[in-house]
């Protein structure tokens, strides 16, 4: 089971507003849990989507953690994961949930009239010893296609193994 907080499952294609350096968008917990609503109206983006997340970059200490045969890595460049998510739009508010296999399972934020969005979230694991933030920016087209990027930062301890891992994902998908 992949334990990255991704999605950042929706870091889909919107210019990375709020970028604070070349490492991607601001992943501070206070930022990703308080992203503003956008200027869209209606609920056209709502529905179930099939997503593919391609791990394009890993940095920091991402593992492996644990002991054989139960060791795992938080991030592996080249991994491709598929998941189905539920997206809920209420005017400029956007929620992405049901991210299975990730520490951050829900993302909240905004969507604009042009379909661009910026959503983020926070989650914990391993009794709160591991914390993860995720942020996704991208675009949802009128045809129900999603493209974008997601970024996550996971930090903490799995038993005796310390992790401080940043991951970047390319996201593509379609409404089911």
ZAFI-247848 format. One record per atom (N, C-alpha, C): residue number from 1; atom name; y, z, x. Coordinates in steps of 0.02 Angstrom, whole numbers, plus 32768, in hexadecimal, padded with zeros to 4 digits. Example, Ala and Ser with C-alpha at 12.3 -4.5 7.8 and 13.67 -1.06 7.14 Angstrom:
REM residues 2
- 1	N	7EE4	8186	8294
- 1	CA	7F1F	8186	8267
- 1	C	7F5B	8186	8294
- 2	N	7F90	8162	8282
- 2	CA	7FCB	8165	82AC
- 2	C	8002	818A	8285
This chain:
REM residues 176
- 1	N	7FC5	8000	802B
- 1	CA	8000	8000	8000
- 1	C	803D	8000	802C
- 2	N	806C	7FD3	8020
- 2	CA	80A9	7FCE	8047
- 2	C	80D8	8005	8030
- 3	N	80F2	802C	805F
- 3	CA	811B	8065	804D
- 3	C	8165	805A	805B
- 4	N	8179	801E	8068
- 4	CA	81C0	8011	8073
- 4	C	81E5	8016	8031
- 5	N	8222	8029	8035
- 5	CA	8249	802D	7FFA
- 5	C	826A	7FEB	7FF1
- 6	N	8253	7FC7	7FE1
- 6	CA	8274	7F89	7FDF
- 6	C	829E	7F80	7FA8
- 7	N	8292	7F5C	7F94
- 7	CA	82B9	7F34	7F6C
- 7	C	82F4	7F4F	7F69
- 8	N	82DB	7F74	7F86
- 8	CA	8305	7F4E	7F96
- 8	C	82E7	7F17	7F77
- 9	N	82CC	7F15	7F4B
- 9	CA	82B0	7EE2	7F24
- 9	C	82E1	7EB9	7F05
- 10	N	8318	7EC1	7F0E
- 10	CA	8343	7E8F	7EF2
- 10	C	837D	7E80	7F1C
- 11	N	837C	7E87	7F54
- 11	CA	83B3	7E7A	7F7D
- 11	C	83C2	7E32	7F7C
- 12	N	83C2	7E16	7F49
- 12	CA	83C3	7DCE	7F41
- 12	C	8407	7DB0	7F4C
- 13	N	8411	7D7D	7F5C
- 13	CA	8446	7D55	7F75
- 13	C	848D	7D5E	7F5F
- 14	N	84AB	7D8B	7F69
- 14	CA	84F2	7D92	7F5A
- 14	C	8511	7DA2	7F9C
- 15	N	854C	7D8E	7FA8
- 15	CA	8566	7DA0	7FE9
- 15	C	8560	7DEB	7FF1
- 16	N	8553	7E01	802C
- 16	CA	8546	7E47	8037
- 16	C	8586	7E70	8035
- 17	N	859F	7E7A	7FFA
- 17	CA	85DA	7EA3	7FF2
- 17	C	85CA	7EE9	800A
- 18	N	85F8	7F07	802C
- 18	CA	85ED	7F4B	8044
- 18	C	85C9	7F4C	8087
- 19	N	85C2	7F15	80A9
- 19	CA	85A2	7F16	80EA
- 19	C	85CD	7F3E	811A
- 20	N	85AC	7F69	8140
- 20	CA	85D4	7F90	816E
- 20	C	85C6	7F7B	81B6
- 21	N	8595	7F50	81C2
- 21	CA	8589	7F37	8205
- 21	C	8557	7EFE	8200
- 22	N	8541	7EE4	8239
- 22	CA	8513	7EAC	823A
- 22	C	84CD	7EBF	8223
- 23	N	84BF	7EFF	8217
- 23	CA	847D	7F15	8203
- 23	C	8472	7F0D	81B8
- 24	N	84A2	7EF1	8193
- 24	CA	8499	7EE8	814C
- 24	C	84C6	7F15	8124
- 25	N	84B7	7F1C	80E4
- 25	CA	84E2	7F42	80B7
- 25	C	84DD	7F8D	80C4
- 26	N	850D	7FB1	80AB
- 26	CA	850F	7FFA	80B1
- 26	C	84D4	8017	8089
- 27	N	84A8	803C	80AB
- 27	CA	846E	805A	808A
- 27	C	8474	80A5	8083
- 28	N	84B1	80C0	8088
- 28	CA	84BC	8107	807E
- 28	C	84A7	811A	8037
- 29	N	8487	8153	8030
- 29	CA	846E	8169	7FEE
- 29	C	84A6	816B	7FBA
- 30	N	84E0	8185	7FCC
- 30	CA	8518	8189	7F9D
- 30	C	8530	8144	7F87
- 31	N	852A	8112	7FB2
- 31	CA	853F	80CE	7FA1
- 31	C	850C	80AC	7F74
- 32	N	84CC	80AD	7F88
- 32	CA	849A	8087	7F61
- 32	C	848B	80A5	7F1D
- 33	N	849E	80E4	7F12
- 33	CA	8492	8102	7ED0
- 33	C	84D1	8101	7EA4
- 34	N	8506	80E0	7EBC
- 34	CA	8544	80DD	7E95
- 34	C	8565	8098	7E9A
- 35	N	853E	8063	7E95
- 35	CA	855A	8020	7E98
- 35	C	857A	800F	7E55
- 36	N	85B2	7FEB	7E56
- 36	CA	85D6	7FDD	7E18
- 36	C	85B5	7FA8	7DED
- 37	N	85C6	7FA9	7DAD
- 37	CA	85B1	7F75	7D7F
- 37	C	85D8	7F35	7D90
- 38	N	85BC	7EFD	7D7B
- 38	CA	85DD	7EBD	7D86
- 38	C	8605	7EA8	7D48
- 39	N	8618	7E68	7D45
- 39	CA	8642	7E50	7D0E
- 39	C	861D	7E23	7CDD
- 40	N	85DA	7E24	7CDF
- 40	CA	85B2	7DFA	7CB1
- 40	C	85B5	7E17	7C6B
- 41	N	85A1	7DEE	7C3B
- 41	CA	859A	7E07	7BF6
- 41	C	8557	7DEE	7BDB
- 42	N	853B	7E13	7BAD
- 42	CA	84FC	7E01	7B8F
- 42	C	84C0	7E1F	7BB3
- 43	N	8486	7E00	7BA7
- 43	CA	8448	7E1A	7BC4
- 43	C	841A	7DE1	7BDC
- 44	N	8437	7DA8	7BED
- 44	CA	8411	7D6D	7C00
- 44	C	83E0	7D77	7C3A
- 45	N	83EE	7DA5	7C68
- 45	CA	83C3	7DB0	7CA2
- 45	C	8388	7DDD	7C92
- 46	N	8388	7DFD	7C58
- 46	CA	8352	7E2B	7C47
- 46	C	830F	7E08	7C41
- 47	N	82DA	7E2A	7C57
- 47	CA	8297	7E10	7C51
- 47	C	826A	7E26	7C8B
- 48	N	822E	7E0B	7C8C
- 48	CA	81FF	7E18	7CC1
- 48	C	8202	7DDF	7CF3
- 49	N	81FE	7DF0	7D34
- 49	CA	8203	7DBF	7D69
- 49	C	81CA	7DC8	7D9A
- 50	N	81B1	7D91	7DB2
- 50	CA	8181	7D91	7DE9
- 50	C	81A8	7D85	7E29
- 51	N	81A1	7DB3	7E59
- 51	CA	81C7	7DAE	7E98
- 51	C	8199	7DA8	7ED4
- 52	N	81B2	7D85	7F06
- 52	CA	8192	7D84	7F48
- 52	C	81C4	7DA1	7F79
- 53	N	81AE	7DD3	7F9F
- 53	CA	81D8	7DF2	7FD2
- 53	C	81B9	7DE3	8016
- 54	N	81E0	7DC0	803F
- 54	CA	81CA	7DAE	8082
- 54	C	81EF	7DDB	80B4
- 55	N	81C9	7E00	80DC
- 55	CA	81E8	7E2D	810E
- 55	C	8201	7E03	8148
- 56	N	8243	7DFF	8150
- 56	CA	8260	7DD5	8184
- 56	C	8277	7DFC	81C1
- 57	N	827F	7E3E	81BC
- 57	CA	8295	7E64	81F7
- 57	C	8283	7EAD	81EF
- 58	N	8271	7ECC	8226
- 58	CA	8263	7F14	8229
- 58	C	8286	7F2F	8268
- 59	N	82A2	7F6B	8263
- 59	CA	82BF	7F8A	829E
- 59	C	82B7	7FD5	8299
- 60	N	82B8	7FF5	82D3
- 60	CA	82AF	803E	82D5
- 60	C	8266	8050	82DC
- 61	N	8257	808F	82CC
- 61	CA	8212	80A6	82D1
- 61	C	81F2	80A0	828C
- 62	N	81C8	806C	8284
- 62	CA	81AA	805B	8244
- 62	C	815F	8069	8242
- 63	N	8145	8087	8276
- 63	CA	80FE	8097	8276
- 63	C	80D9	8070	82AC
- 64	N	8098	8076	82AC
- 64	CA	8070	8093	8277
- 64	C	8074	80DF	8275
- 65	N	806A	80FA	823A
- 65	CA	8068	8142	8230
- 65	C	8024	8154	8214
- 66	N	8012	8193	821A
- 66	CA	7FD1	81A9	8203
- 66	C	7F9D	81A0	8239
- 67	N	7F60	81AE	8226
- 67	CA	7F29	81AA	8255
- 67	C	7EF3	817D	8239
- 68	N	7ED6	8154	8265
- 68	CA	7EA1	8127	8250
- 68	C	7E6C	814C	822B
- 69	N	7E52	8137	81F4
- 69	CA	7E5B	80F6	81D5
- 69	C	7E93	80F5	81A1
- 70	N	7EBC	8128	81A0
- 70	CA	7EF1	812E	816D
- 70	C	7F36	8120	8189
- 71	N	7F3C	80FB	81BD
- 71	CA	7F7E	80EC	81DA
- 71	C	7F9B	80AE	81B8
- 72	N	7FDD	80AA	81B7
- 72	CA	7FFF	8071	8199
- 72	C	8043	8068	81BA
- 73	N	805F	802E	81B0
- 73	CA	80A1	801D	81C9
- 73	C	80D0	8016	818E
- 74	N	810E	802C	8197
- 74	CA	8140	8025	8162
- 74	C	815D	7FDF	815D
- 75	N	8156	7FB8	8193
- 75	CA	8176	7F76	8193
- 75	C	8151	7F49	81C4
- 76	N	8140	7F0D	81AD
- 76	CA	811F	7EDB	81D7
- 76	C	813E	7E97	81C9
- 77	N	8162	7E7B	81FB
- 77	CA	8181	7E39	81F3
- 77	C	814B	7E07	81E1
- 78	N	815A	7DDE	81B0
- 78	CA	812C	7DAA	8199
- 78	C	8104	7DBE	815B
- 79	N	8104	7DFE	8149
- 79	CA	80E1	7E13	810D
- 79	C	80FF	7DF1	80D0
- 80	N	80D5	7DDE	80A2
- 80	CA	80EB	7DC3	8062
- 80	C	80CB	7DED	802B
- 81	N	80F5	7E0C	8002
- 81	CA	80DD	7E34	7FCA
- 81	C	80F4	7E14	7F89
- 82	N	80C9	7E18	7F57
- 82	CA	80DA	7DFF	7F14
- 82	C	80D9	7E3B	7EE5
- 83	N	810A	7E3B	7EB8
- 83	CA	810E	7E71	7E88
- 83	C	812E	7E57	7E49
- 84	N	8123	7E79	7E12
- 84	CA	8144	7E69	7DD3
- 84	C	8173	7EA3	7DC3
- 85	N	81B0	7E93	7DB1
- 85	CA	81E2	7EC6	7DA2
- 85	C	81FF	7EB8	7D5D
- 86	N	821F	7EEC	7D42
- 86	CA	8242	7EE6	7D03
- 86	C	828C	7EEB	7D11
- 87	N	82B3	7EBB	7CF9
- 87	CA	82FB	7EBC	7D02
- 87	C	831C	7EC7	7CBE
- 88	N	834C	7EF5	7CBF
- 88	CA	8371	7F04	7C81
- 88	C	83BB	7EF9	7C90
- 89	N	83DA	7ECD	7C69
- 89	CA	8422	7EC1	7C6E
- 89	C	8443	7ED7	7C2E
- 90	N	8477	7EFE	7C35
- 90	CA	84A3	7F10	7BFD
- 90	C	84E9	7F00	7C15
- 91	N	8503	7EC6	7C01
- 91	CA	8543	7EAD	7C19
- 91	C	8542	7EAE	7C66
- 92	N	8571	7ED0	7C87
- 92	CA	8576	7ED0	7CCF
- 92	C	8547	7F00	7CF3
- 93	N	8520	7F27	7CCC
- 93	CA	84F1	7F57	7CE9
- 93	C	84AD	7F34	7CF4
- 94	N	848E	7F3F	7D2E
- 94	CA	844C	7F22	7D3C
- 94	C	841E	7F58	7D58
- 95	N	83E1	7F59	7D3D
- 95	CA	83AE	7F88	7D53
- 95	C	836F	7F61	7D62
- 96	N	8350	7F70	7D9B
- 96	CA	8311	7F52	7DAE
- 96	C	82E0	7F8B	7DB6
- 97	N	82A8	7F88	7D93
- 97	CA	8279	7FC0	7D98
- 97	C	8231	7FA7	7D9B
- 98	N	8205	7FD7	7DA4
- 98	CA	81BD	7FCA	7DAA
- 98	C	81AB	7FA9	7DED
- 99	N	81CE	7FBB	7E22
- 99	CA	81BD	7FA2	7E65
- 99	C	8180	7FC8	7E7E
- 100	N	8147	7FAB	7E76
- 100	CA	8108	7FCC	7E8A
- 100	C	80FD	7FC6	7ED5
- 101	N	80E7	7FFD	7EF4
- 101	CA	80D7	7FFD	7F3B
- 101	C	8111	800B	7F69
- 102	N	814A	801E	7F4E
- 102	CA	8185	802C	7F76
- 102	C	819C	8073	7F67
- 103	N	81BF	8091	7F97
- 103	CA	81D9	80D5	7F8D
- 103	C	8211	80D3	7F59
- 104	N	823D	80A3	7F5F
- 104	CA	8273	809A	7F2D
- 104	C	8255	806D	7EF6
- 105	N	824E	8089	7EBA
- 105	CA	822E	8065	7E84
- 105	C	825F	804A	7E50
- 106	N	829E	805F	7E54
- 106	CA	82D2	8048	7E24
- 106	C	8312	803B	7E4A
- 107	N	8334	8005	7E37
- 107	CA	8374	7FF3	7E54
- 107	C	83A7	7FEA	7E1C
- 108	N	83E4	8002	7E28
- 108	CA	8419	7FFF	7DF6
- 108	C	8458	7FE2	7E15
- 109	N	8480	7FC1	7DED
- 109	CA	84C0	7FA7	7E06
- 109	C	84DE	7F77	7DD5
- 110	N	84F9	7F3F	7DEF
- 110	CA	851E	7F12	7DC4
- 110	C	850A	7ECA	7DCC
- 111	N	851B	7EA3	7D98
- 111	CA	8511	7E5B	7D98
- 111	C	8551	7E3A	7D80
- 112	N	8562	7E01	7D9D
- 112	CA	859F	7DDE	7D8C
- 112	C	8590	7DA0	7D62
- 113	N	85C5	7D83	7D46
- 113	CA	85BF	7D47	7D1C
- 113	C	859A	7D0E	7D3F
- 114	N	85A2	7D08	7D81
- 114	CA	8582	7CD2	7DA5
- 114	C	8539	7CE1	7DB8
- 115	N	851F	7D1B	7DA1
- 115	CA	84DA	7D2E	7DAF
- 115	C	84D0	7D55	7DEF
- 116	N	8505	7D5E	7E16
- 116	CA	84FF	7D85	7E54
- 116	C	84F8	7DCF	7E42
- 117	N	84D1	7DF3	7E69
- 117	CA	84C7	7E3A	7E5B
- 117	C	84C4	7E62	7E9B
- 118	N	84CC	7EA3	7E92
- 118	CA	84C8	7ED4	7EC9
- 118	C	84AB	7F14	7EAA
- 119	N	846E	7F25	7EBE
- 119	CA	844B	7F5F	7EA3
- 119	C	8430	7F8A	7EDC
- 120	N	8428	7FCA	7ECF
- 120	CA	840D	7FF7	7F03
- 120	C	83E9	8031	7EE4
- 121	N	83C7	8056	7F10
- 121	CA	83A2	8091	7EF8
- 121	C	838C	80BE	7F31
- 122	N	836F	80F6	7F1D
- 122	CA	8359	812A	7F4B
- 122	C	8317	8147	7F33
- 123	N	82EB	8158	7F62
- 123	CA	82AC	8177	7F4F
- 123	C	8291	81A2	7F87
- 124	N	8262	81CD	7F76
- 124	CA	8242	81F9	7FA8
- 124	C	81F6	81F2	7FA2
- 125	N	81D5	8209	7FD6
- 125	CA	818D	8208	7FD8
- 125	C	8175	823F	8006
- 126	N	8134	824D	8002
- 126	CA	8115	827E	802F
- 126	C	8136	82C2	8028
- 127	N	813D	82D8	7FE9
- 127	CA	815A	8319	7FDB
- 127	C	81A3	831E	7FED
- 128	N	81C7	82E7	7FED
- 128	CA	820E	82E7	7FFE
- 128	C	821C	82E2	8049
- 129	N	81E7	82E0	8071
- 129	CA	81F1	82DB	80BA
- 129	C	8207	8296	80D0
- 130	N	81FD	8264	80A5
- 130	CA	8212	8220	80B5
- 130	C	8243	820A	807F
- 131	N	827E	81F1	8095
- 131	CA	82B1	81D8	8067
- 131	C	82BD	818F	8075
- 132	N	82CB	816A	8040
- 132	CA	82D7	8123	8049
- 132	C	830F	810B	801B
- 133	N	8339	80E0	8036
- 133	CA	836C	80BF	800E
- 133	C	835F	8074	8011
- 134	N	8374	8051	7FDD
- 134	CA	836B	8009	7FDB
- 134	C	83A7	7FE9	7FB8
- 135	N	83B5	7FAC	7FCB
- 135	CA	83EC	7F87	7FAC
- 135	C	83DA	7F3D	7FAB
- 136	N	83E5	7F1E	7F72
- 136	CA	83D6	7ED8	7F6B
- 136	C	8413	7EB4	7F50
- 137	N	8420	7E7A	7F6C
- 137	CA	8456	7E4F	7F54
- 137	C	8439	7E0A	7F49
- 138	N	8453	7DE7	7F19
- 138	CA	8439	7DA5	7F0D
- 138	C	8457	7D83	7ED1
- 139	N	8430	7D54	7EB6
- 139	CA	8447	7D2D	7E7D
- 139	C	840D	7D20	7E4E
- 140	N	841A	7D27	7E0E
- 140	CA	83EB	7D15	7DDA
- 140	C	840A	7CD9	7DB5
- 141	N	83E8	7CA1	7DB5
- 141	CA	8404	7C65	7D95
- 141	C	83F6	7C67	7D4B
- 142	N	8417	7C3B	7D26
- 142	CA	840C	7C34	7CDF
- 142	C	83C6	7C1D	7CCE
- 143	N	83A2	7C01	7D00
- 143	CA	835D	7BEB	7CF6
- 143	C	832C	7C23	7D07
- 144	N	8346	7C5F	7D17
- 144	CA	831A	7C97	7D26
- 144	C	82FD	7C97	7D6C
- 145	N	831E	7C76	7D9B
- 145	CA	8308	7C76	7DE0
- 145	C	8330	7CAA	7E06
- 146	N	830E	7CCD	7E33
- 146	CA	832E	7D01	7E5C
- 146	C	8327	7CEF	7EA5
- 147	N	835D	7CF6	7ECA
- 147	CA	835C	7CF0	7F13
- 147	C	8387	7D27	7F2F
- 148	N	8378	7D3E	7F6B
- 148	CA	83A3	7D70	7F89
- 148	C	8384	7D92	7FC5
- 149	N	83A1	7DCB	7FD6
- 149	CA	838C	7DF3	800F
- 149	C	838A	7E3C	7FFA
- 150	N	835B	7E60	8016
- 150	CA	8357	7EA8	800B
- 150	C	8355	7ECB	804E
- 151	N	8370	7F06	8050
- 151	CA	8371	7F2F	808C
- 151	C	835B	7F75	807A
- 152	N	8335	7F95	80A6
- 152	CA	8321	7FDA	8099
- 152	C	8326	8002	80DA
- 153	N	832E	8043	80D2
- 153	CA	832E	8072	810A
- 153	C	8304	80AE	80F6
- 154	N	82CF	80BA	811C
- 154	CA	82A1	80F0	810E
- 154	C	82A1	811F	814A
- 155	N	82AA	8160	813B
- 155	CA	82AE	8191	8171
- 155	C	828B	81D2	815D
- 156	N	8269	81F1	818D
- 156	CA	8248	8231	8180
- 156	C	8209	8238	81A8
- 157	N	81DD	8263	8190
- 157	CA	819F	8271	81B6
- 157	C	8162	826C	8189
- 158	N	8130	824A	81A3
- 158	CA	80ED	8249	8186
- 158	C	80C3	8273	81B6
- 159	N	80B6	82B0	81A1
- 159	CA	8092	82DF	81CC
- 159	C	80B7	82E6	820F
- 160	N	8098	82D1	8245
- 160	CA	80B8	82D7	8287
- 160	C	80DD	8299	829D
- 161	N	80E0	8266	8273
- 161	CA	80FE	8226	8286
- 161	C	8143	821F	8266
- 162	N	8177	8216	8290
- 162	CA	81BB	820C	8278
- 162	C	81C7	81C2	826E
- 163	N	81E8	81B0	8236
- 163	CA	81FA	816B	8229
- 163	C	8245	8166	821E
- 164	N	8262	8130	8234
- 164	CA	82A8	811F	8229
- 164	C	82AA	80D3	8229
- 165	N	8297	80B6	81F1
- 165	CA	8287	806F	81ED
- 165	C	82B8	804A	81BF
- 166	N	82D3	8012	81D9
- 166	CA	82FB	7FE5	81AF
- 166	C	82D5	7FA4	81A6
- 167	N	82D5	7F8B	8169
- 167	CA	82B0	7F4D	815A
- 167	C	82DD	7F1E	8132
- 168	N	82D3	7EDD	813D
- 168	CA	82F7	7EA9	8119
- 168	C	82C4	7E7A	80F9
- 169	N	82D2	7E67	80BB
- 169	CA	82A5	7E3D	8095
- 169	C	82CA	7E02	8077
- 170	N	82A9	7DC9	8074
- 170	CA	82C2	7D8F	804D
- 170	C	829E	7D92	800B
- 171	N	82C3	7D88	7FD6
- 171	CA	82A6	7D8D	7F93
- 171	C	82AE	7D4A	7F6E
- 172	N	8278	7D36	7F4F
- 172	CA	8279	7CFC	7F23
- 172	C	824F	7D0F	7EE5
- 173	N	825F	7CF0	7EAD
- 173	CA	8238	7D00	7E72
- 173	C	824F	7CDA	7E35
- 174	N	8229	7CE4	7DFF
- 174	CA	8236	7CC3	7DC0
- 174	C	8227	7CF2	7D86
- 175	N	824C	7CE6	7D4F
- 175	CA	823E	7D0A	7D11
- 175	C	81FA	7CF3	7CF7
- 176	N	81D3	7D24	7CDE
- 176	CA	8191	7D14	7CC2
- 176	C	8197	7CFC	7C7A
